[in-house]
């Protein structure tokens, strides 16, 4: 998408503080961290939101979660972490490109605010 912030980051048009990258996904530190560890994992393929996922996207979503597990292990997040995906306005989605927030190294309350 031409005006998608995350597509531009994935294409290297906007710099990011990369944590991980392969041919399908990019992980980078959040510019407004909500925990001592807070990074995003995005597919390089533009998908508007979780609600836009189809069965064809299942291998990609599985890969994203495998990448999250790898990064968490590499960062030593053995005490746990939270993965958050927002969908739509009421869900708090502000960038319309599927993305997963990974937050760690602080106690995370439940229910979330």
C-alpha positions as CSV (number, residue, x, y, z in Angstrom):
1,X,0.0,0.0,0.0
2,X,1.4,3.4,-1.0
3,X,0.5,5.3,2.2
4,X,0.9,2.5,4.8
5,X,3.5,3.3,7.4
6,X,4.4,-0.3,8.1
7,X,4.7,-1.1,4.4
8,X,7.2,1.8,4.1
9,X,9.1,0.5,7.1
10,X,9.2,-3.1,5.7
11,X,10.4,-1.7,2.4
12,X,13.2,0.2,4.1
13,X,11.8,3.6,3.1
14,X,11.5,4.6,6.8
15,X,14.2,3.5,9.2
16,X,13.4,1.3,12.2
17,X,15.4,-0.3,15.0
18,X,15.3,-3.9,13.7
19,X,15.1,-6.9,16.0
20,X,14.6,-9.5,13.3
21,X,14.0,-9.8,9.5
22,X,13.4,-12.5,7.0
23,X,11.7,-12.7,3.7
24,X,8.2,-12.8,5.3
25,X,8.3,-10.6,8.4
26,X,10.0,-7.7,10.1
27,X,10.4,-7.1,13.9
28,X,11.4,-3.8,15.2
29,X,11.3,-1.8,18.5
30,X,8.2,0.3,19.2
31,X,8.9,4.0,19.1
32,X,6.6,4.5,22.1
33,X,7.4,1.5,24.3
34,X,4.9,0.5,26.9
35,X,7.2,-2.0,28.7
36,X,11.0,-2.3,29.0
37,X,10.9,-4.7,26.1
38,X,8.3,-3.7,23.4
39,X,8.7,-4.7,19.8
40,X,6.4,-5.1,16.8
41,X,6.3,-8.0,14.4
42,X,4.7,-7.3,11.0
43,X,4.2,-9.3,7.9
44,X,5.9,-7.8,4.8
45,X,2.7,-8.6,2.9
46,X,0.1,-5.9,3.5
47,X,-2.9,-7.2,5.5
48,X,-5.2,-4.5,6.8
49,X,-6.1,-6.1,10.2
50,X,-6.7,-9.4,11.9
51,X,-10.3,-9.3,10.5
52,X,-8.8,-9.4,7.0
53,X,-7.0,-12.7,7.6
54,X,-8.0,-15.7,5.5
55,X,-7.2,-19.4,5.7
56,X,-4.5,-18.8,3.1
57,X,-2.7,-16.6,5.7
58,X,-2.5,-19.4,8.3
59,X,1.1,-20.4,7.4
60,X,2.2,-16.7,7.7
61,X,0.5,-16.2,11.1
62,X,2.1,-19.5,12.3
63,X,5.5,-18.2,11.1
64,X,4.9,-14.9,12.9
65,X,4.3,-16.7,16.2
66,X,7.4,-18.9,15.6
67,X,9.5,-15.7,15.1
68,X,8.0,-14.2,18.3
69,X,9.1,-17.3,20.2
70,X,12.6,-17.2,18.7
71,X,13.1,-13.5,19.5
72,X,11.7,-14.0,23.1
73,X,14.2,-16.9,23.6
74,X,17.1,-14.8,22.1
75,X,16.2,-11.9,24.4
76,X,16.0,-14.2,27.5
77,X,12.3,-13.5,28.2
78,X,11.9,-16.7,30.2
79,X,9.6,-14.9,32.8
80,X,7.1,-14.4,30.0
81,X,5.7,-11.9,27.6
82,X,2.4,-10.7,26.2
83,X,1.4,-10.6,22.5
84,X,-1.2,-8.1,21.6
85,X,-3.0,-7.5,18.3
86,X,-5.5,-4.7,17.9
87,X,-8.3,-4.9,15.3
88,X,-10.4,-1.9,14.3
89,X,-11.2,1.4,15.9
90,X,-12.8,0.0,19.1
91,X,-9.9,-2.5,19.4
92,X,-7.4,0.3,19.4
93,X,-5.9,-0.3,16.0
94,X,-4.1,2.9,14.8
95,X,-2.0,1.5,12.0
96,X,-4.0,-0.4,9.4
97,X,-1.4,-3.1,8.7
98,X,-1.5,-6.4,10.7
99,X,1.0,-6.2,13.6
100,X,1.7,-7.9,16.8
101,X,3.0,-6.0,19.9
102,X,5.3,-8.1,22.1
103,X,5.7,-6.6,25.7
104,X,7.9,-8.0,28.4
105,X,10.1,-7.4,31.5
106,X,7.4,-5.9,33.6
107,X,4.3,-7.3,35.3
108,X,1.4,-6.9,32.9
109,X,-2.0,-6.4,34.5
110,X,-5.2,-8.3,33.6
111,X,-7.6,-7.2,32.3
112,X,-5.7,-4.8,30.1
113,X,-6.9,-1.1,30.0
